[in-house]
């Protein structure tokens, strides 16, 4: 099969953006990677390594880092890999472009309660839109280890155009037409991963972590249903698959944040000392607010919010969760 020619650009040179640039550079004459930090641009272009955010991996020679917005805007496909709370500002800085936008950030905008696709649709209503989400640790993708994930598109025609460009030797996208579901899976699992980290840090055991994953998934399904997501989407790679991965490893920034909370550290100190973004910390309070407005019961999300806000300690939230009324597992 002949792969169509299209120039790909990646906006955001953190660990995940750099890993995506690495895997998608296969078959490209040149892949542009936009970075905010001048030193990151210099490292990538001079040494072919992003020591600041993804150290230890030699990047392909055809990856070129840039801070030139006009050059990025000239690409046919743009992957937006900025922190969720900076997507709006990024789209406002991006010049007019006909590019297809693929959202790779996971979260809910704190100021508006909007999903990333809703923010993009508001600011760029004429650009084709897709969401790339799933169980993906950046360092494994950069290594070329096998990875499968969801590519949710507004239409099957868009999927047919993007699929041959995104699919690579070790990188396998699956089609979904449920953009909202793909986004909700990525946003909610970040909050639940903080909870699983708390379980690990507090030494509550493997039973407790498995229980939290199971009951957290039930919360994800309830919230997804309230926002129009499909249960089968959330049961797939971008929901349950991503949830299992990020709730099980310190490679997850959200899990690591929760682990620190479980060990007794304050959220303020943990968040101020991080060079990378734990998206769940920003998503948790807005998710809680939206869930309550939609009358969706999310007790684990409530517990995570209480811990992040310093309103409760680990033992009190565990006690509160264990004392909840005994109900059917379907609820």
PyMOL commands that set and color helices and strands:
alter all, ss='L'
color gray80, all
select helices_A, chain A and resi 15-24+38-47+69-73+84-93+116-123+138-143+156-166+179-201+206-226+231-234+237-246+253-262+267-272+279-293+299-308+314-322
alter helices_A, ss='H'
color red, helices_A
select strands_A, chain A and resi 8-11+31-34+63-66+77-80+100-103+129-133+147-153+171-176
alter strands_A, ss='S'
color yellow, strands_A
deselect
rebuild
show_as cartoon
